């Protein structure tokens, strides 16, 4: 069989790395060591679309199962059952994969055995297994129950490749106790047991004890039976495929933990012992915390361009976690978006705007482009992009686009957590959790969200290659910039008597940075966020000293990256600057006042969507360079920054708020 090509993939350049990794794993020789690929991304980042493309390419060509695992699943072995059902569908030259070990374990654990004494248990179980007619009926009943639970179509007469009716069922039950599927249970419980019948009795007893530890052991054994069946059925021509969508649940993570532990243990016992031939691609919107390392550092999340089979193999060690390969599905790049521009709209302009507003988040880009298309049709092409967050949601016109974006990005999150995230969106990053907990209604839920959900971008997430900005140095995490953008929009709409309104929250953060952290830059950031320009200008004037211009520029632009409360009507950028910079106290530097106001407005994409202030900012940086007592190095730094504003496009310069 030739190498697989995933021809159905949408040609997103930002996804080429992970696509190449998946293809490489699928085309590895059967028995080669394989990672469990974790395709991680925020909700709406295209994870399900990726799995759908793989499924379309593989279905009918090789055994392939795709399952969405929701929170309703309770046991890890149920994941193995669902995957076995999908993998056992007939696929080309492979026919049907069979899962006799898994089926035998399910028959034993789903039936009552008299465990009063060992002798009564052996007699009861042997009476079930030795009576072919009774065993057939039990297998059939177990299979029918499984088919009903799996939602199989009416008339399905096979489960796990095993016929439930007819001559094949008779043949299978007759050979059940003579084959390797039965003898495998001698070692299944982690200790040698001479008679597999005794092992199956113990497995039944563990299932009926109802204790967490006992149930966990049953789940582990049944999951390992599933993997053993795959190794026994292995083809020499190709690997099989398991696609697990939404693997954030505890059940799914426990299943994956069994997989990587089994692969590690078999490899540790004998490096030439072949791996099960299953390429697993699991998606998640959290950091899959139950898979976090117990034996050392958790595997680093790779960006898509970094993803490669050889890199995984070289970095693997003796821990089960090293058999995981987490890869970030970051934002789409601007080239991917060019094809999404709608007819009748300037494609490059709108694509560039949508990319920088959403930082390439797939679902949000689609929402923005559809909203622009609707608005352009109603406004005859004359639209003001600065007010886009207040436009109607194109799917639900009764609400704003900002509210629609939040509902899409935070589905099923409780109202109190949404309230806390809106409040905490005022914070530049999450390194100061004590003050954020003090602002929160449900601090425990906020902690959980911030520690696990990928809407919190960490410096080591390596998302920058696909368009998402990395948090500035020193941070431990920050809200994804587009999620923060729409949450800040909601914060700005809180009523004036709300104790968690815009001005009150930023004032508390300002006081925290000033009084507790003694971080003047952080305090000035929140001072500017409440619209108080004069103290910021005074501070920067005092810091503008000979020999320190480069860090001064960095501080100015860090402070000026503070969020701006939306301006009704979105006046022209120069009008906004004049309103802010004029009429200030006479003792502040007018040139600096204009520069700070302009950089603050220019940094906000919705206040200055066309970068109209770039040339004015460049001119004011040049004027600062003319001041006396500056070194040559200082002047060169100011002129260089001015030139960047003239020449460098917004996408390469601006990191957002």
N, C-alpha and C positions, 0 to 999 in steps of 0.2 A: 504494500500500500504506500503510495507516495506521501510526501509531506503535506500537511494541511495548510491551506492558505485561507485566512479569514476574509474572504472577498466581500462579505456583506457589511463589513465595518464602515461606518461613516468616516470619511477621511479627515479626522481631526488631528492636526499635527501635534497638538498637546498631549495626545493619548498614544502616540506611536511607541513609546518605550514599554508601557505595560502590555500593549498588543503584541509586540515582538517577544516579550517574556512569555506570554501565554502560548503563543505559537511554538516557541522553542520547547517548552515543557510538553506540549501535546505531541511533538515530533521526536521526543527523546525515545531511545529504545525501551521497550517494555521491561520493567524491572529496574530502571535507572532511579536513583534517588530523586525525590520530587518535593518541592516546598509546598506548603499550604499558602496560597497567594491570598492575601487580604487586601482587597481593593477598597480603600477607605476614603470617604469624602462626606461632605456635608449633605444634608437632605437636599435633593434637587440638583445634585452635581452630575447626574447621568449614570449612576451605578447600575440601575436596572436596565437602562438602554444598552450598556456594555454587555451584560449577561444575555440579553435578548439576541444581540448580534452573534455571540458565541453559540448560543443554542440553535439559531437558524443555520449556522455554518456546519454544525456537528450532527444535528439530528438526521437520522437515517444513514449517516456515514459511519458512526461509531457509537457505542453505548453512551448515552448522555442523559443526565437527569437535571432538571431545574426545579427547585422548590423555594418558595417564599415561606420563611419560618417566622410566624408571628408569635406574640406573647402567650397564645393559648396553649402552646406545646409545653408539656410538663416534664418529660423524661428524655435524656439524651439518646437512648436507643430508638426513640420514635423518629429522630432525624435519620438514623441508619435505615429504619423501615421505609421511610418516604423515599430516600435515595435508592434503595434496593428495588423498590417498585418501579421507579422511573428507568433505572439502568437495565431492568429485565425486559423492557420492550424490545421487540425484534429490530435488529440494526444490521442491514447489509450482510456481509460475509460472516459476521459474528453470531448470527442467530440470536438466541436468548441466553443471557447470563443467568446462571442458577445460584441460589443461595441456600443450600441445604443446611449448613451449620446454623445460620440465623433462623431458619424456619423451625429447626428442631428445638432450638432454645426457646422460641416463642411458644411452641406447642407445650413444652414442659412448664414454662412459667405461667401460662394462661389456663392451666388445668389444676384441679385440686388433687393432691396426693396425701394420703393418710400418713402423717409424719409422727404418729404415736411412738413407734419404735423404728429402728433401722430396718428390721425384717419386714414390718408392715409396709414401710415406704418402698422397699425393693419389690415386694410382691405387687403392690398397687401399680408402680410404674412399669414393671415388666408386664403386668396384665394389660396395660395400655399399649405398650410398644410391640409385644409379641402377637397380639391379636390384630392381624392385618386389616380386617374389616373395621374394627373399632378404631384403629389408628387412622385409616383412611377417613372415617367419619370425623375424627378429631381434627385432622389436618384440614379437611374441607370446611369445618365449622370455624376454625381459627382463620383460615384464608378468607372466608366470606366476611367475617367480622372486620378483618383488616381492609378488605376491599371497600366495605361500607365506610370505614373511618377515613380511608384515603380518597373518598369521593370518586371512585372508579366508575367508568361508564357502564351502563346496564349491559349485561351479557358477558362481561369479562370473566374468563374461566381459568386464568392463570394468575399466580402471584409469586413474585421472585423467580420467574421462569419455571415454576413447578405447576404442572397441570393439577387442577383440583378435581377433575372428573375424567373418566375414560381410562383407557389402557395405560397411559403414561402414569397416571396417579397410582394404579395398582403396582406397576413396576417400581416406582420410586419408593413407595412404602415398604415393599418387599425387600429392597436393598438398603433401606435406611440404616439398619443396625450392622451392616457388613462393610460400610465404606468409611473413608477418612473423615467424613462429616461427623460421624459418631465418635470415633477415636480421638478426634481433636480435643474433646472435652476432658481428656485425661490431664492436660496441662492448663486448662482454661482458667482455673481458679487460683493460679499462681503457686500451686504446690502439686507434686506428682501424686496422682490417684490411679491405682492400677486398673480399676474397673470404671469405665466412663459412666456406667449406670449410677455409681455412687456420686460422681461429680454432678450429674443432672439432678439427683435427689437434693444435694446441697444447694444447687442453684434454685430449685423450687422452694426450699426452706428459706433462703435469703429473701426471695420475693415476698413470701407470706409474713415475714417478720415485721415489715412496715417501718423499720428503723431507717434513718437517713443513710447510715453507713452501709447497711445491708442492701438497700435499693441502689446505692451508688455502685456497689460491686456487681450487681446484676446488670446495670446499664453498661458498665465497662466490659463485662464478658460478652454481651450481645453486640456491642459496637465492634469488639475485636473479632467476633464471629463473622460479621459483615466484611471486615477487611481480609480475613482469612479466606472467605469464599471468593473474593476478588483475586487474591493471589493464586488460588487454585484454578480459577477460570482464565488466567491471564493469557492473552494472545501474544504472539511474538511480533505482531505487526503494528500495534498501536496501543496507546494509553486510552483510558476511559475518562469521562468528564462528569464532574459534579459541580453544579452551580447553586450556591446558597445565597439567596437574596435576603437582606435584612437579618444578618447573623448577630445582632446585638443582644439577643435574649440570652439569659443564663443557660438555658437548655442548649442552644446552638453552640455557645462557647465551650460548654462542658463536653459536647461531642467532639469539637475540634481539638480539645485538649487530649482526649483519648487517642485521636489520630496521631498527633505529633509525638505523644509519649510512646505509643506502639512503634512508630517508625524509629525513634531514637533508640529504644530498647533493643529492637532487632538489629539495628546497625551496630550498637555497642557490643552485642553478643558476637556478631560476625559481620565485619564491614562488607563482606561479599554476599551477605544475605540480601536477597532482592526485596525492594520496597513494593508495597502494593501499587498497582498500576493505575492509580486514580489521581488525576489532576483536579484539585479542589480550588475553585475560585469563590471566595466568600466576600460579600460586601457588608459594610457597616458604616454607620454615621457617628459611632463613638470610638473610643480607643480600645474597645473590647477588653475591659479591665480584668475580667476573670481569666484572660489569657496572659496577663502581665507576668513578668518573670518571677519565679519563686527561687531560682537558682543563680541569679545574676541580673545584670541590666536587661531591661526589655529591649527587643529588637527595635532599631531606629526605623522610623517611617521614611521610606525612600520617596523621592519625587519620581514621576513617570520617566523622565529622561535617564535617571540613574538605574532603573530596574533592569537587571540582567541575570540570567541563570548562573553564569560563571561567577558573578559577584556574590550571589547567594551561597553557592557551593564553597567559595573561598572563605566566607565569613561564618560558616556553620561550625558549631563547637559541640560539646558533650551535653548541652542542655536541650530539653524538649523544645523550648521556645525558639531555639535557633533554626528549627524546621519550619517556622513561620516566616513569611516574607511580606511585611506590610508595605503597601505602595499607595501613595496619596494620589487621588484623583482631584487635582487642583482645578483652578479655573481654566476655561478655554482661552487661547491667546487671540490676539486681534485678527490674525489671519483666518482663524476658524470662523470668526464672526462676519467676515466680509460677505460670505455667501448668504447670510441671513437677512441682509437689508431688504426691505420691502419695496416693491415696485412703486415708483412715484416719489420716493424719498431719496435724498442724496446718500447713497449707500455708504461711502467712506466716512462721512461726517457722523451719521447716525451710529454706525458700527463702532466707531472710535468712542463716541459718547457713551454708548451702552456698555462697552468694555470697561471704561474707566469708572463709570458709576457703580457697576456690579462687581468689578474686579473679576470678570469672566465667569461668574457663577451661572451655570447653564440655565437652570430654571428661571432665574431672575432676568437673564439676558432675553430670553424668549418673551417674558412678561413685558419688559421695557419696549422691545421692538413692536410687539402687538399694540401696546398702548400708544406708541408714536404713530403707528399706521392708522389707528382709529382717530386720533386727534388731528392728524394731517388731513384726513378725509373731511372732518367736520369744519376745520379751520381753513380749508382750501390751501394747505401747505404753509400757512403763516403761523408758526407755532413758537412758543417760548419754552425751551427745554428746562429752564430754571424752575418752573413750577410743576414738574412732572410728578412729584410724589403726592400732590393734591389732585391729580387727574383721577377720573374714575378707573377702577379696576376693569379691564376690558371683558373679563368673565363675569364680574359681579358689579355692575355700575352703581349699585347703592352704597358701595364703600370706596374709599380712596385706594390708589395704587399702593401707598405705603402700608395700609392695613392689610391689603391683600397679600403683599409680600411677606409680612410677619406671619400671617396665617399659613402660608405655604412653607415658610422656613421653620416654624415652631409648631407643627401640628400636634395636637393631643397633649401639649404642655399645659399644666394647670395654670389658672389665672394668677395665682400668687407668684408663681415663678416668672410669668410674663411681666408682671408688675415690677418684680425685683430686677429683671434684666433691663427693663426700660430705665429704671432708676440708676442702675450701675453702668448704663451706657455712657453716662457723663464722665466716667473714669477713663483716663487714657490707656491704662493697662490694668492688669489684675494682680500686680505684685504687692499691693497693699490691701489684702483681704480683710484685715480687721475693720477698717473703715467701711468697706463694702458690706460686711456682715451687719455692721451697725445700721446701715441704710436699708437692710433687707427685712421683708416680712418673714420669709422662710429661709433662714441662713443655711440649714442643712441641705435643702433642695438646691440652693444656689451653689454650695460647695460641690455637690455631686455633679451638677451640670458643668461647672467650670473645670472639674478634674477629668471628665470623661468625654464630653461632647466635642466633636470636631469643629463646631462653630467657634470654639476657643482655639486660636492659632498660636502655637508655641514656636519659639525660635528654631527648634530642632525639627520642625515638621517638613522643612524643605519644600515649601509650596511656592517659592518665588519663581521657579522655572516655568510655572504654568500661569503666572499672572497675579497670584495673590501676594501682597506685600508681606515681608517678614516683619514682625514687631521690632521696634528699635532696640538697640543693645541695652541689656540690663533688665528687660522685661521677662516675666515668666509666662506671659500669655496675654492675648488681647482678643476682643470680639472680632470676628470676621468683619472687614470694613463695611460691606454693604448691609449686613445685619445691624451693625452699630448705627449706620446712617438712618435706617428706617426706625430703629428704636429711639434714636435721638429726636426724630420727627414726632414721635408719640410723646416723648418727654416735653417737647416744646408746646404741645397742645393741652397739657394739664392746666386746670383752672388756677387762678391766682390764690385761692384759699387752700389749695392742696399743700400739705406739709412737704411733699416730695416733688414740688414743681421745679422748673428749670433753675431759677435763680437760687432757690433754697439749697438744692443739691450741690450745685457748683460752689456756692458759698461755703458749705460744709467741707467740701473737698479742698477748697482754697485754704481754709483755716487749718485743716489737717496737715497739708504739706508745709504750711508756714510754721505752725506751732509744734507739731509732733515730729515731722520728718526734717524740719529745717532745710527744706528743699525750695529755694527761692524760685527756680525755674518752674517747678510744678505749681507753686502758688500763683505765679504770674500767668500760667496757662489757664487756670480756672478764673483768674481775675479778668482776663480778656474774654473768656466764654460768657461772662455776665455783661459784657459790653463796656467795661470800665477801662478805657484806653489810656488815660493819663498816667496811672501808676506804672503801667507797662513801659510807656515811653520814658518816664523818669528813670526807671530801673535800667533800661538799655542804654540811656545816655550816660549813666554813671559807669556802666561796664565797658563803654567804648573807649578803650585806652590803647596807647601805643604798644605794638608788639603782640596783640592778642586778638586781631581782627577775625581770623579764621574761626576760632571757637565762638566768637561773638556772633558771626553770621549764623552758625549752627544753632546757637541759643535763640536768636531772633526767630528763626524759621520753625524751631520746635515750639516756642510759645505761640507763634502765629498759626500753628496747625490746630489750635483749639477749635472746637465746634462752634458754629454760628447758629443762633436761633433764626429760623426761617423768616425772611422779610416779606410781609404781604405785598403782592404785586410784583416782586422781584425787580426793583429799579435797575437802571443801567449801572454797570460796575463803577464808572467814574462818579456817578451821583452818590452811590453808597460810600465811596471813599471821602468825598467832600463832606457828606453829612457827619461821618465819624470824626474826621480830622479837623474840621473847622469849629470855631467857637470854644476851643479848649482853653485851659488856663494859660495865661501869657508866659508862664515860666517854663513851659515845656518846649522842646525843640520841634519847630514846625516841619522841618524836613523829615525827622524821624517819625513824627506823628503820621505824616502822609505815607511813609514807607511801611510802617507797621500795619496801618489800616489796609493798605493796598495788598500787602502779602497775605494778610488774614483773609481778605475777600477773594483774592486770586487762588488761594489754596482750596477754597470751597468750590467744587465743580459746579454746583447749582447756583452759586452767586456770580460766577464768571465762567460760564460754559464755553465761551469762545476764546478764553485767554486774552481778553481785550486789554488787561492791565499790564501785560508782559513788558511792553516797551516803556511804560511809565515807571515800572519798578526798576528796569535796567537803567533808566536815566537817573533815578534817585541813588542807586548804588554808585554810579559814576560820580555824582555830585559829592557823595561822602568821601570818595577817594581824593577829592580836591582839597580836603580840609588839611590844615597845617599840622606839622609834628608827627606825621605818619611815616613809617618806614617804607622803603621800596617794596618789601614783601607784603605789607599791609595794603598798599595801593594796588598791587598786582592781584591780591585776593579779591578785593572789591570789584575791580574791572573784570576779573574772570567770572565772578558771579553774575555781573551785569550781562556779560556775553552769553552765559548759559540761558538767561531769560530771553535773550533775543533769538537764540538759535535752537535750543533744545525743546522738543515738543513736550506737551504735558505728560504723556505716557511714560517718558523716560525720566521725568523730573519729580513728579508728584507722588507721594505715598498716601495721600488722603489724610483723614483725621486720625 
